[in-house]
Structures are given as C-alpha cells and as structure tokens.
Amino acid sequence: MNSTLLRHKGWTWGFRSTVLLYFLLLIVLPIAGVYVNSFSEGWAVFVQNISDPIAWKAVLLTLKLALIATLINVLIGTMSAWVLVRYDFAGKSLLNSIVDLPFALPTAVGGLMILVLLGPNSWMGKLADTLGFQFVFHQPAIIIAMVFVTFPFVIRAIQPLLEEIDHSAEEAAYTLGASKRDTFFRVILPSMTPGIVSGAMLAFSRALAEFGAVVLVAGNIPGRTLTASVYIFGEVESDNEAGAAAVSVILLTLSFLILWLINAVQTRRAR
C-alpha cells in the first residue's frame, strides 16, 4: 500500500513538473524575454519606440480593423451558430466541419486565397476596379483576412450554449403569450451572451496578432495599411529588436487584459 502511494505521488509530481516545465520554456520565458528586450535600452528608448508615428499608427490601425472584423464575426458567427444548432439541412455536417478550416490552414494560405479571389487579376477584382473600389492592398482586404482567421471563435463559443438551452423555457414563454422576438431577446439571447462575449474577445485578440494572411494582402503602407504585426516583422528585419519588442509589449498587454476579461466572464457564468 505504501509503495502504491509512493508511486502515485511520484507520478503526480512528474506530471506536474512536466507541465510546469512546458509552460516555463514555451510560454513564460519567451514572453518575459519580450518584455525584458523592450526595456533593454532604457525607459527613454522604450517610450521613443512606442511613440514613433509609424509605430502607433500601425497599432491604432490594427485596433480599428480588428474591432471591425470582430463585429462582423459577432454578427455572422451568431447567425451561423444559430443555423447549425437549430436547423437540419443537407450538408450541415460538412458546413460544421468547414467552420474549423481556418484553424487547420496556414494563415499564409488564407491570404493567398484572398489574393486569388479578390486580387487585381481576378474577375471580382476587375469588377470592383470598374466600380472604383479595390480590395487587395487596401484596408478591406485586411478586414477580410482577419475575419477569415477568427471566424470559428464566435461560432464555437456559442454552439454549446445554444445546445444547453432548456427548450421548456422557450415553450413557457410562448405559453405566456411572448412573441418569437421577445422570446429570443429575453430568454435565448441572455443565455448566449457569455459565449458571444468570450468568442468576440478571442476573435479580437487573435485579429490583433494576425500576420500570415495580412502581410500578403495589406500593401504595408505606413498609416494606411501597415498593421502592428507587419511593423514588428519589419523592425526585426531592420535589426531593431528593441523597437519590435516595444510594439509587441503593447499587443501582449492587450491580449493579457482580454484573456483576463474572458476568464472573469466565464467565472461569473459558472457562478
């Protein structure tokens, strides 16, 4: 019995140590390295790096476009989750599988798909050009790229909540004379709200960091189509690691705040 207990404790200690070592080597140390590197040349240089007009314009542009992409995903993702849970139709299982495609594809492939579909040599690109509108190498292409890579987050966050909704509550609302509209906004939507909020936050955080799809379709014009991730890549290529780390710290801090908010929402829902 004692040897069994010792073996049990040994296995427990080994698993815990492995997990902690994994987090330390692959997550904690790299993140700490970015923060340390951003201040490696002093506070004054850090402030100078983040106050560079090109840098903060890239950050502000990324925030704006990521917010637009998130709002689109909240609207389309909520509708998609509703259809996938509440309706049965031919090809439903295939559509449900395709939702996760952005997770499986390299983001550069996603950017190439947008380039092929909406580029200046495509029929859609030519049609848009005749109407005086352009997608690729302009902000609309960046938004489309962000929407593509973050599309699954809202859907996958809402689906389980929709599946858990007690249909008797809806039936009771109808029995009491509530319309479909009132039932949706007073019974169904409150149950979906935690998933919408957490999915939106995850989508926003992911859009902030997108590089592979964006770099192919953005055009990278400072102040117009240069996003923060592409700016960071350019600073690394220019051997300005402190400048790249300074902007990275801004994105990391925003991501930490978003993850903290998601955890707070989930904790509140659990209570």
C-alpha positions as a Markdown table, in Angstrom:
| # | Residue | x | y | z |
|---|---|---|---|---|
| 1 | Met | 0.0 | 0.0 | 0.0 |
| 2 | Asn | 2.8 | 2.4 | 0.9 |
| 3 | Ser | 4.7 | 1.6 | -2.3 |
| 4 | Thr | 1.5 | 2.2 | -4.3 |
| 5 | Leu | 1.1 | 5.6 | -2.6 |
| 6 | Leu | 4.7 | 6.5 | -3.3 |
| 7 | Arg | 4.3 | 5.5 | -6.9 |
| 8 | His | 1.1 | 7.6 | -7.1 |
| 9 | Lys | 2.9 | 10.6 | -5.6 |
| 10 | Gly | 5.8 | 10.1 | -7.9 |
| 11 | Trp | 3.6 | 10.1 | -11.0 |
| 12 | Thr | 1.7 | 13.2 | -9.8 |
| 13 | Trp | 5.0 | 15.0 | -9.1 |
| 14 | Gly | 6.3 | 14.0 | -12.6 |
| 15 | Phe | 3.2 | 15.2 | -14.4 |
| 16 | Arg | 3.1 | 18.5 | -12.6 |
| 17 | Ser | 6.8 | 19.1 | -13.1 |
| 18 | Thr | 6.4 | 18.3 | -16.9 |
| 19 | Val | 3.5 | 20.7 | -17.3 |
| 20 | Leu | 5.2 | 23.5 | -15.3 |
| 21 | Leu | 8.4 | 23.0 | -17.3 |
| 22 | Tyr | 6.4 | 23.1 | -20.6 |
| 23 | Phe | 4.8 | 26.4 | -19.6 |
| 24 | Leu | 8.1 | 27.8 | -18.4 |
| 25 | Leu | 10.1 | 27.0 | -21.5 |
| 26 | Leu | 7.5 | 27.6 | -24.2 |
| 27 | Ile | 5.3 | 30.4 | -22.7 |
| 28 | Val | 6.7 | 32.2 | -19.7 |
| 29 | Leu | 10.3 | 32.6 | -20.7 |
| 30 | Pro | 9.6 | 33.8 | -24.3 |
| 31 | Ile | 7.0 | 36.4 | -23.0 |
| 32 | Ala | 9.4 | 37.5 | -20.3 |
| 33 | Gly | 12.1 | 37.8 | -22.9 |
| 34 | Val | 10.0 | 40.2 | -25.0 |
| 35 | Tyr | 9.3 | 42.4 | -22.0 |
| 36 | Val | 13.0 | 42.5 | -21.0 |
| 37 | Asn | 14.1 | 43.1 | -24.5 |
| 38 | Ser | 11.7 | 46.0 | -24.9 |
| 39 | Phe | 13.3 | 47.8 | -22.0 |
| 40 | Ser | 16.9 | 46.7 | -22.7 |
| 41 | Glu | 18.0 | 50.1 | -23.9 |
| 42 | Gly | 16.2 | 52.0 | -21.1 |
| 43 | Trp | 12.8 | 53.6 | -20.5 |
| 44 | Ala | 13.6 | 56.6 | -22.7 |
| 45 | Val | 14.3 | 54.4 | -25.7 |
| 46 | Phe | 11.1 | 52.3 | -25.0 |
| 47 | Val | 9.0 | 55.5 | -24.9 |
| 48 | Gln | 10.7 | 56.7 | -28.1 |
| 49 | Asn | 10.0 | 53.4 | -29.8 |
| 50 | Ile | 6.3 | 53.2 | -29.0 |
| 51 | Ser | 5.8 | 56.9 | -29.7 |
| 52 | Asp | 7.2 | 56.6 | -33.2 |
| 53 | Pro | 4.5 | 57.9 | -35.5 |
| 54 | Ile | 4.6 | 54.9 | -37.8 |
| 55 | Ala | 4.5 | 52.5 | -34.8 |
| 56 | Trp | 1.5 | 54.0 | -33.0 |
| 57 | Lys | -0.4 | 54.5 | -36.3 |
| 58 | Ala | 0.2 | 50.8 | -37.0 |
| 59 | Val | -1.1 | 49.9 | -33.6 |
| 60 | Leu | -4.2 | 52.2 | -33.9 |
| 61 | Leu | -4.9 | 50.8 | -37.4 |
| 62 | Thr | -4.7 | 47.3 | -36.1 |
| 63 | Leu | -7.1 | 48.0 | -33.2 |
| 64 | Lys | -9.6 | 49.6 | -35.6 |
| 65 | Leu | -9.5 | 46.9 | -38.2 |
| 66 | Ala | -9.6 | 44.1 | -35.6 |
| 67 | Leu | -12.6 | 45.7 | -34.0 |
| 68 | Ile | -14.4 | 45.9 | -37.3 |
| 69 | Ala | -13.6 | 42.2 | -38.0 |
| 70 | Thr | -14.8 | 41.2 | -34.6 |
| 71 | Leu | -18.1 | 43.0 | -35.0 |
| 72 | Ile | -18.6 | 41.2 | -38.4 |
| 73 | Asn | -17.7 | 37.9 | -36.8 |
| 74 | Val | -20.1 | 38.5 | -33.9 |
| 75 | Leu | -23.0 | 39.1 | -36.3 |
| 76 | Ile | -22.2 | 36.4 | -38.8 |
| 77 | Gly | -20.9 | 34.0 | -36.2 |
| 78 | Thr | -24.1 | 34.2 | -34.1 |
| 79 | Met | -26.3 | 33.7 | -37.1 |
| 80 | Ser | -24.1 | 30.7 | -38.2 |
| 81 | Ala | -24.2 | 29.1 | -34.8 |
| 82 | Trp | -28.0 | 29.5 | -34.6 |
| 83 | Val | -28.4 | 27.8 | -38.0 |
| 84 | Leu | -26.0 | 25.0 | -37.2 |
| 85 | Val | -27.8 | 24.2 | -33.9 |
| 86 | Arg | -31.4 | 24.9 | -34.6 |
| 87 | Tyr | -31.9 | 23.7 | -38.2 |
| 88 | Asp | -31.4 | 20.4 | -40.1 |
| 89 | Phe | -30.4 | 20.6 | -43.7 |
| 90 | Ala | -28.4 | 18.8 | -46.4 |
| 91 | Gly | -24.7 | 19.3 | -45.9 |
| 92 | Lys | -25.0 | 20.5 | -42.3 |
| 93 | Ser | -22.2 | 18.2 | -41.1 |
| 94 | Leu | -19.9 | 19.3 | -43.9 |
| 95 | Leu | -20.6 | 23.0 | -43.1 |
| 96 | Asn | -20.0 | 22.4 | -39.5 |
| 97 | Ser | -16.6 | 20.9 | -40.4 |
| 98 | Ile | -15.7 | 23.7 | -42.7 |
| 99 | Val | -16.1 | 26.2 | -39.8 |
| 100 | Asp | -12.8 | 24.9 | -38.3 |
| 101 | Leu | -10.9 | 25.2 | -41.6 |
| 102 | Pro | -9.1 | 28.4 | -40.6 |
| 103 | Phe | -7.7 | 26.6 | -37.6 |
| 104 | Ala | -6.2 | 23.9 | -39.9 |
| 105 | Leu | -4.9 | 26.0 | -42.8 |
| 106 | Pro | -1.7 | 28.0 | -42.6 |
| 107 | Thr | -2.7 | 31.7 | -42.4 |
| 108 | Ala | -0.5 | 32.4 | -45.4 |
| 109 | Val | -2.7 | 30.1 | -47.4 |
| 110 | Gly | -5.7 | 32.1 | -46.3 |
| 111 | Gly | -4.0 | 35.3 | -47.5 |
| 112 | Leu | -3.3 | 33.6 | -50.8 |
| 113 | Met | -6.9 | 32.6 | -51.2 |
| 114 | Ile | -8.0 | 36.2 | -50.7 |
| 115 | Leu | -5.4 | 37.3 | -53.1 |
| 116 | Val | -6.5 | 34.9 | -55.8 |
| 117 | Leu | -10.2 | 35.6 | -55.2 |
| 118 | Leu | -10.1 | 39.4 | -54.9 |
| 119 | Gly | -6.7 | 40.3 | -56.5 |
| 120 | Pro | -6.5 | 42.8 | -59.4 |
| 121 | Asn | -6.3 | 39.9 | -61.9 |
| 122 | Ser | -9.4 | 38.1 | -60.6 |
| 123 | Trp | -12.8 | 38.7 | -62.1 |
| 124 | Met | -14.1 | 40.0 | -58.8 |
| 125 | Gly | -11.1 | 42.3 | -58.5 |
| 126 | Lys | -11.6 | 43.6 | -62.1 |
| 127 | Leu | -15.3 | 44.1 | -61.4 |
| 128 | Ala | -14.6 | 46.1 | -58.2 |
| 129 | Asp | -12.0 | 48.1 | -60.1 |
| 130 | Thr | -14.6 | 49.1 | -62.7 |
| 131 | Leu | -16.8 | 50.3 | -59.9 |
| 132 | Gly | -13.9 | 52.4 | -58.5 |
| 133 | Phe | -13.3 | 50.1 | -55.5 |
| 134 | Gln | -10.3 | 47.9 | -54.6 |
| 135 | Phe | -9.9 | 45.2 | -52.1 |
| 136 | Val | -6.3 | 43.9 | -52.1 |
| 137 | Phe | -3.6 | 46.2 | -50.8 |
| 138 | His | -6.3 | 48.2 | -49.0 |
| 139 | Gln | -8.0 | 48.0 | -45.6 |
| 140 | Pro | -11.0 | 45.9 | -46.8 |
| 141 | Ala | -8.6 | 43.1 | -47.6 |
| 142 | Ile | -7.1 | 43.3 | -44.1 |
| 143 | Ile | -10.5 | 43.1 | -42.6 |
| 144 | Ile | -11.4 | 40.1 | -44.8 |
| 145 | Ala | -8.2 | 38.3 | -43.7 |
| 146 | Met | -8.9 | 39.0 | -40.0 |
| 147 | Val | -12.5 | 37.8 | -40.4 |
| 148 | Phe | -11.3 | 34.6 | -42.1 |
| 149 | Val | -8.7 | 33.6 | -39.4 |
| 150 | Thr | -11.0 | 34.4 | -36.5 |
| 151 | Phe | -14.3 | 33.1 | -37.9 |
| 152 | Pro | -14.5 | 29.9 | -35.8 |
| 153 | Phe | -14.1 | 31.6 | -32.4 |
| 154 | Val | -17.6 | 33.1 | -32.0 |
| 155 | Ile | -19.4 | 30.1 | -33.5 |
| 156 | Arg | -17.6 | 27.5 | -31.3 |
| 157 | Ala | -18.2 | 29.7 | -28.2 |
| 158 | Ile | -22.0 | 30.0 | -28.9 |
| 159 | Gln | -22.8 | 26.5 | -30.1 |
| 160 | Pro | -22.5 | 24.7 | -26.7 |
| 161 | Leu | -24.6 | 27.3 | -25.0 |
| 162 | Leu | -27.3 | 27.0 | -27.6 |
| 163 | Glu | -27.3 | 23.2 | -27.2 |
| 164 | Glu | -27.7 | 23.6 | -23.4 |
| 165 | Ile | -30.7 | 25.9 | -23.5 |
| 166 | Asp | -33.7 | 24.3 | -22.0 |
| 167 | His | -36.5 | 24.3 | -24.6 |
| 168 | Ser | -39.1 | 24.3 | -21.8 |
| 169 | Ala | -38.2 | 27.9 | -21.0 |
| 170 | Glu | -39.0 | 28.9 | -24.6 |
| 171 | Glu | -42.2 | 26.9 | -24.5 |
| 172 | Ala | -43.2 | 28.6 | -21.3 |
| 173 | Ala | -42.6 | 32.0 | -22.8 |
| 174 | Tyr | -44.7 | 31.1 | -25.8 |
| 175 | Thr | -47.5 | 29.8 | -23.5 |
| 176 | Leu | -47.4 | 33.1 | -21.6 |
| 177 | Gly | -48.0 | 35.0 | -24.8 |
| 178 | Ala | -44.5 | 36.1 | -25.7 |
| 179 | Ser | -43.7 | 36.6 | -29.4 |
| 180 | Lys | -40.8 | 34.9 | -31.1 |
| 181 | Arg | -38.9 | 38.2 | -31.0 |
| 182 | Asp | -39.5 | 38.7 | -27.2 |
| 183 | Thr | -38.6 | 35.1 | -26.5 |
| 184 | Phe | -35.3 | 35.4 | -28.4 |
| 185 | Phe | -34.2 | 38.7 | -26.7 |
| 186 | Arg | -35.4 | 37.8 | -23.2 |
| 187 | Val | -34.9 | 34.0 | -23.0 |
| 188 | Ile | -32.4 | 32.9 | -25.6 |
| 189 | Leu | -30.0 | 35.8 | -26.1 |
| 190 | Pro | -29.1 | 36.2 | -22.3 |
| 191 | Ser | -28.1 | 32.5 | -22.4 |
| 192 | Met | -25.9 | 33.1 | -25.5 |
| 193 | Thr | -24.4 | 36.4 | -24.3 |
| 194 | Pro | -21.4 | 34.8 | -22.3 |
| 195 | Gly | -20.4 | 32.9 | -25.5 |
| 196 | Ile | -20.8 | 35.9 | -27.7 |
| 197 | Val | -18.6 | 38.0 | -25.4 |
| 198 | Ser | -15.9 | 35.4 | -24.9 |
| 199 | Gly | -15.9 | 34.5 | -28.6 |
| 200 | Ala | -15.7 | 38.1 | -29.6 |
| 201 | Met | -12.7 | 38.7 | -27.2 |
| 202 | Leu | -10.9 | 35.7 | -28.5 |
| 203 | Ala | -11.5 | 36.8 | -32.1 |
| 204 | Phe | -10.3 | 40.4 | -31.3 |
| 205 | Ser | -7.2 | 39.1 | -29.6 |
| 206 | Arg | -6.4 | 36.8 | -32.5 |
| 207 | Ala | -7.0 | 39.5 | -35.1 |
| 208 | Leu | -4.6 | 41.8 | -33.3 |
| 209 | Ala | -1.7 | 39.3 | -33.8 |
| 210 | Glu | -2.5 | 38.1 | -37.4 |
| 211 | Phe | 0.4 | 38.3 | -39.7 |
| 212 | Gly | 0.5 | 35.5 | -42.3 |
| 213 | Ala | -2.8 | 36.4 | -44.1 |
| 214 | Val | -2.4 | 40.1 | -43.6 |
| 215 | Val | 1.1 | 40.5 | -45.0 |
| 216 | Leu | 0.1 | 39.1 | -48.4 |
| 217 | Val | -2.9 | 41.4 | -48.9 |
| 218 | Ala | -2.2 | 44.6 | -47.0 |
| 219 | Gly | 0.2 | 46.6 | -49.1 |
| 220 | Asn | 2.0 | 47.7 | -45.9 |
| 221 | Ile | 1.7 | 51.4 | -46.5 |
| 222 | Pro | 2.5 | 53.3 | -43.2 |
| 223 | Gly | -0.5 | 54.9 | -41.7 |
| 224 | Arg | -2.9 | 53.3 | -44.2 |
| 225 | Thr | -2.3 | 49.5 | -44.5 |
| 226 | Leu | 0.7 | 48.8 | -42.2 |
| 227 | Thr | -0.6 | 46.7 | -39.3 |
| 228 | Ala | 1.3 | 46.2 | -36.0 |
| 229 | Ser | 2.3 | 42.6 | -36.7 |
| 230 | Val | 3.8 | 43.6 | -40.1 |
| 231 | Tyr | 5.5 | 46.6 | -38.5 |
| 232 | Ile | 7.1 | 44.2 | -35.9 |
| 233 | Phe | 8.4 | 42.0 | -38.7 |
| 234 | Gly | 9.9 | 45.0 | -40.5 |
| 235 | Glu | 11.6 | 46.2 | -37.3 |
| 236 | Val | 13.2 | 42.7 | -36.8 |
| 237 | Glu | 14.3 | 42.7 | -40.4 |
| 238 | Ser | 15.9 | 46.1 | -39.9 |
| 239 | Asp | 17.8 | 44.7 | -36.8 |
| 240 | Asn | 15.8 | 46.9 | -34.4 |
| 241 | Glu | 14.7 | 44.2 | -31.9 |
| 242 | Ala | 14.1 | 46.7 | -29.2 |
| 243 | Gly | 11.6 | 48.6 | -31.4 |
| 244 | Ala | 9.9 | 45.4 | -32.4 |
| 245 | Ala | 9.7 | 44.3 | -28.7 |
| 246 | Ala | 8.2 | 47.6 | -27.6 |
| 247 | Val | 5.3 | 47.3 | -30.0 |
| 248 | Ser | 5.0 | 43.6 | -29.1 |
| 249 | Val | 4.6 | 44.5 | -25.5 |
| 250 | Ile | 1.6 | 46.6 | -26.4 |
| 251 | Leu | -0.1 | 43.7 | -28.2 |
| 252 | Leu | 0.9 | 41.3 | -25.4 |
| 253 | Thr | -0.5 | 43.5 | -22.7 |
| 254 | Leu | -3.8 | 43.9 | -24.6 |
| 255 | Ser | -4.0 | 40.2 | -25.1 |
| 256 | Phe | -3.4 | 39.6 | -21.4 |
| 257 | Leu | -6.2 | 42.0 | -20.5 |
| 258 | Ile | -8.6 | 40.3 | -22.9 |
| 259 | Leu | -7.8 | 36.9 | -21.5 |
| 260 | Trp | -8.3 | 38.2 | -18.0 |
| 261 | Leu | -11.7 | 39.5 | -19.1 |
| 262 | Ile | -12.6 | 36.2 | -20.7 |
| 263 | Asn | -11.7 | 34.4 | -17.5 |
| 264 | Ala | -13.8 | 36.8 | -15.5 |
| 265 | Val | -16.8 | 36.3 | -17.8 |
| 266 | Gln | -16.5 | 32.5 | -17.6 |
| 267 | Thr | -16.1 | 32.6 | -13.8 |
| 268 | Arg | -19.2 | 34.8 | -13.5 |
| 269 | Arg | -21.2 | 32.4 | -15.7 |
| 270 | Ala | -20.1 | 29.4 | -13.7 |
| 271 | Arg | -21.3 | 31.1 | -10.5 |
